[in-house]
Amino acid sequence: MSWIFIERGRRVRRLGFFLIAATLLAVASAPAAFGTDRIFWGNGATDTISYANLDGSGGGGELNLSGATPSEPRGVAIDSTTGRIYWANQENATISYANLDGSGGGGELNISGTTPSKPHGLAIDPAAGRIYFANDNNTISYANLDGSGGDQLDLSGATPSSPYGTAIDPATGRIYWANRVTNTISYANLDGSGGGGELNTDGTTPVDPHGVAIDHAGGRIYWANADFTGFSIGYANLDGSGGGGLLNVDGAAEHGAVGLAIDPIQRRIYWGNLGDNVIPISYANLDGSGGGNLNVSGATPYQARFPALLRTPSGTGAPQIAGGSRVGSQLTCTRGEWASDLLDSFLYRAPQSFGYQWTRGHTDIPGATGSSYTARAAGAYSCRVTAINQAGTTSQTSPGLRVREPKCKHLRAKLRRQKKGLVKAGSEAKRDLIAAATKDTKKRLHKHGC
């Protein structure tokens, strides 16, 4: 039986190849399992979290939330490195979580120290170990992902007014939110130093804004105008220079947009249609060419809000091999480079775990599935690293490393041939020539420590 190693942080688990094949087959038929890019959203009226395939093929369903107590979910966020999804419960003022693989494993996060009031619009920062949410009492709270409680964020300088939805921008150290009463977009510093204010939205006016998302590639922040009489998606420049406008959403349903998620790969923005349970998720192209509606067949949406996108890992740099170039050398393989989550866009793609496979001469070496391998024969070695998250797998292969037989082995064989040749030499001149070559070989053996 061949084996594969799956690395999770510092832990390494050994699993049989056929066991993995059976597991993947079982997972493929489970809700929200391996194999496809997906969109998730909360259903405010049915206390469920739904999903569908991003490629428009449907494949929808409801996530198993057993262990948690969903109560009018308002906003979802994903921690792709742990395989969890979080959501805010407006009715019971809690933050819940469950496993993305459909196994349940749900519960409520400890948010003691915060003052939740109809919490909604989650934004997660796994690197900082925090999750943020907006409250009806004009506060922005955060809780620690390790379950140790939380606090209120200092918003001094800003004027929160029924804030709805949050988006963090780790690049600038800011958090943004929409104000439904004053029709403004506000921000504050994530480090708790205040530094708040209202974003310049000259060129357009937010109307009952419900949620924000950031597109760093385009240098814009977007918000959903949920007004049922004039639904639109607004935007302004992230640098505060104004440049506001409305995105062309022709072709998409217009039924009270709530919450946004941006896919920079497709250059699309998605939103939930609060007032349309037949077409719950719509999208528009960021280039202004219009939009459409996502096929969510299989799911049972009701008052969809706050989408979040989960994609397979994206490789940005091949793994590298380190080690000697002689037979017997221990080779090690790095993980390679992988694209991080785009937290400000609500797009999640970071790997949850890694698998390794060594090859020699483009052929997989049976059992060589760890991050290191001892080269037992000469040849060209490579290492293929597979990054895994709940959307699926992506592989990158290292450049080849040529491993050769040790110098000593070749030199000793040469010396033996020379000694035999010296005995068989028919003339003195030939013996002198071979003797000189033999002397040179002995010097090379000495030089290489043989």
N, C-alpha and C positions, 0 to 999 in steps of 0.2 A: 504494500500500500504506500502511495506517495503522500506527502504531508505538506501543509501550508501553515505559515505563521501569520497571525493577524496581530498587529501591534496597536495597543491602545495606550497612548502616553508612555509610561515606563513599564507597563505590563505587557507581557507577550504570552499569548495563548496558543496552544498547539491543538490543531483540529485535523481530523482525517479528511482527505480530499473528497471521499464519497460522502462523508457526513456533511461537508459544506455543500456539495451538490444537492443533497436532499433538503438541507436547510433552506437554500436559495429557492428551491422549487416550492417549498411550503410558504416561504415569505412572499413569493411572487403572487400568491393567491390571497394574501392577507391585506387588510386595509392599509393604505399609505405605506406600502412596503417598497423594497428595492425595485428599481427598474425604469423610472420615468421622472421627468421634471414635472412638478406639480404646483398648483396654487391652492392655498388654504384660506378659509374665511370663517367668521363667526356668524351664526344665525341667531339674531337677538330674540326672536319669539319662540324658538323651539329648544333653546339651551343646547345647541349642538355646534360642532366644528365640522365643516364640510371640506371636501377637496375635489379637484378635477385635474386632468392632464393639461399641461400648458400647450401641447401641440394641437389642441382642438379635437382630439379623438374621443372626448368624453371621459370614460373611466372614473366617474365620480363616485362618491360615497360619503359616509360619515365616520369620523375617527372614533375609535373606542376610547372613551373618557373615564372608564371605570376607576374608582378610587378618588376621583375629583367630584366637586359639586358645582357644575356650571349653572349660572343663574343670570340670564340675559347677557351673554358674552359681548363685549365691546372692545374689539382690538385683539390681534394675535401677533406674536413674535416668536421666532424660531432660534434655538441654540443648536446649530447643526453639528457642533463638536460633541455634544452629549446626546443628540437624537431626541431632543424634547421640544414640545411646543407649549407656549404660555399664552394665557388669555386673561383679560380683565373681566370680572363679573360685576356689572353695574348694580344689580339688585341686592346682592348680599355683601358688596364692598370687599371682595377678596380678589386675589390673583391666583389662578389655578394653573396646573400643568398636566401633561400626559406624554406618553412615549409616541414618537412618530411612526414606529413600526407596527402600530395597531395592537400592541399587547396590553394597553391600559396603563397601569403603573402611575395613575394620577394621584393628585393631592393638591393641597393649598400651600402656597409659599408664606413663610412667616414675614408679615409686613408690619410687625409691632414697631412703634416709634413714628409711624406715618399717621395722617389723619384723612383716610380715604373717604370720598364722597362721590358716589356713582362713578367709580374709576373707569377710564376708557382710554383707548389709544396707546398701546404698549410700545416701548422702544427698548431694545435690549443691547447691552454692551458686555459680551462674555469676557473680553480681555480685562475689563475693569471689574467684572463680577457683579454688575448691577442691572436692574431693570427699572424703567421709568414709566410713570403713568400720570395722566391729567385727572384733575378732580373738579367737581362742580363747585367746590368752595374756593375757587380761584387759586389753587395751589398745584404745584407739580411735585409729586413724591418720587422717591426711589426706594428700592429694597435690594438687599444683598442676595445674590443667587445661592450663597452658601447657607441660607436660612437663618442668618443672625439678625434679622430685622432691618430697619431702614430709617428714613428721616424725610424732611421736607427740603427741597432745593431752594437756595437763596435766589429770588427772582428780582431783587432790587434793581431799579432802572427800567423795568418792563411794567406793563399794565395789563395783567391777566384779567380777562372778562369772560367768564364761562368758557375756559379753555377746552378745546376738543381735539384730541390726537396730539401725539408728540413724535418728533423725529430727531435723532441725535446725529451730529456731524463730528465724528472723532477727529477729522483732519483739522478743524478749527476749534475744537473743544467747546462746541455750542450745542444747545438743545433748542428746537423750534416748536412752536405750537400755533394753532389757529384760535382766534377769539370770536365766538359766535355772536356776542352782543355788540361789540364795537367794530366788527368786521375788519379786523387787523390780523397781521401775522407777527408774533413776538418771538424773542429769543433771550437766552441767558447763558452764562458760562456753566459748563459741567463741573468745574472744580469747586463750586460753591462760593465763588467770589462775587456773585451778582453779575454786574456788567451787562444788564439787560437793556432792552429797547424794543422798538417796533421797526420792522423792515420797511424800507421804502418800496411801495408797490405802485408808484406813479405809472400811469398808462392803463391801469385797470383798477377795479374796486372789488375786493372780496365781498361775497353776499352769502351770509350764513355759512361760513367756511367750516367744513367738517373733515379735518385731517390734512396733513402735509407730507410731502416726500421730496427728496433732494436728488437732482441729477447733476453730479459733479462734472460729468463729461460735457454737458451743455451749459454749465455754470448757472443753473436755474433752480429755484424752489417752486414746486407746484402745490396747489391746494384744490380741494373739491368744494365747489359752490353748491350746497345741497338744496337751495331754494327750488321748490317744485315748480314754480312759475317761470323760472329762468335758469335751469340747470346749466352748469358749465364747469370747465376745468381752467382755473386761472394760473398764471405764473408771473414771476418777477426775477430779476437778476439776483443771484446769491450775494454778490459783492456790495449790495445796497445802492446801486446806481439806478434803480427803478427798472425801466425796460419792461413794464408789465403788459400783459395781454391775455387773450383767451385762446386756448388750443382748439384747433378744428377737430370736432368729434363727430362729423357727419358719418352716418352709417352705424353708429353705436346707439344703444338705448339711452334714454334720458329720463331717469326716474329717481331723482334724489341721490346723488353720489355721496357716499360716506367712506372715507379712508382711501388711500392711494398706495400703490406699489409700482416701482419702475424696474423694467428689465432692460438694462443697457445693451444686452446682446441683440435682442430683437428691436431695440429702440422703441419700446412701447410703454405706455402707462396704463395700469389697470385700476378699476375701482369697483366697489360694491353698489348695486342699485337697491337702495332701501325700499323703494316703492314698487319693485317689479320682481315677483317671485318666479316668473317664467323665464326672464332674462336677468339673472342675478349678478352676473359678472360681465363687464364690458371693458373695452380697451380703445386706445387711440394711438396713432403713430406720432412720435415726438417730432417728426419732420413736418408736421402740419398737413399730412395727406389724408386725414380722416381716420376712421376706425371701424370697429365691428363688435360682435358679441361672442363670448366664449361658449363653446359646447360643454355643458356640465352634466350631461346625461349620466344617470346613475346616482347623482346626489339629490338631496331633498332640501333645497335652499328655502329660507324664509327670512325676509328682511336682512339680506346679506350686508355685511359691514367689514371694513378693514382687511383687505387681502394681504397675503404674504406669499412670496415666491420661494420655492426650493428647487435648486438645480444641482445636477451632478457636479462633482469637483472639476475645476478647470486648471489644467497644468500651465505653468508659466516658465518653467525651467527644468530641464532634464536632470535626473539624479546623476551623481558622480561617484566613481569608484576610486578608492584609495587603497594602497598596499603595494607590496613588492611585485616584481615582474618575473619572478622565478617560480618554478614548480615547488610547492610547499608553502608558498606565501599565503598569509591570511588577507583576504580582500574584504573591504567594508563598503557598504553602499549607503549613500545619503537618501533622504526621502524625496529629494527634488524640491522644486518650488511650486506652490499652489496658490491660486487666487484666493483672497480673503473674502469674507462676507461684505456686502455693501449695505451696512446697517442703516445708512441714511435713506436708502432706496427700498428697504424691506425685501432685499434679495439675499438669500442665504445659500452658500455653496461650499463652505469650508469642509474639509474631510473630517470624518469621525474616526476612521482607522486606516491602516495601511497594510498591504500585503506585498511580499517580495518573491521574485523568481529569478534565479541565476540561469544564464544560458552560456553554452560554449559552442562556438561555431554556429550560432543561430538556432541551436537546439536546446530545449529546456533540460536542465540537469535534475533528474528525479531526487526529491528530498532536499534540494538546495533552495529553501524557501525562508531563510532568515535574512537579517540585514547584514550578516557576514558569512563568508564561505572560504574554506581553505582549498586553494587550487591544487588538485592532485595530478593534473596532466597539462601538458603544453596546449596552447590554443588561444583563441580570441574570446575573452569573457565579457559579458554584459550583464546588467542587472535591470530587470523590469519592475517598476514600483506601481502598484495599483492603489489609488486613493478611493475610499469608500465613504459614502454617506447614504441617507435613507432614499435619495433619488436614484442612486445607482453607482457605477464605478467608472473611473477614467485611469488609463495607464500611460506612463512615460518610461522610455528606455534610455539607459545611460550610453554614452560613447563606449566603444569597445576598448578593452585593455589586453594587450598581447602578453601572454605568459610563456616563458621559454624554459627549456631544461637548464639546470644549473651549469655554469661554466666548467666546474670541476669534472663533471661527468664526461663532457666532450673532450676535455684536455687529457684525462686519463686514458680514454679510448684511443686518442691520437698517439699518446706516448707508447701504448702497447703495440700499436701498428708499427711505430718507428723502431722499436726494439726488435720486432720480428724482421723488419726490413734490414736492420743492421746485420743480423745473423745471416740472412740470405744474400746480402750484397756480394756481387761477383768481382768487384774491382775495388782497389784501395780508394780511388777517387770517389766512387759512389758511397763507400763506407764513411769517408770524411764528410761528405755532404749530408748523409743521414745523421751522423754524429752531431753535426752543428745544429741540425734541426731539432734533434732530441734535446740538446742542451737548452735551446730556446724554449722548448715546450716545458722543460723543468723549471725554468725561470718564471714562466707564465703561471705554472701551478703554484709556485711559491708566492707570486704576486697576489694571486686570488685566495691565498690562505688555504690551499688544498693540501 
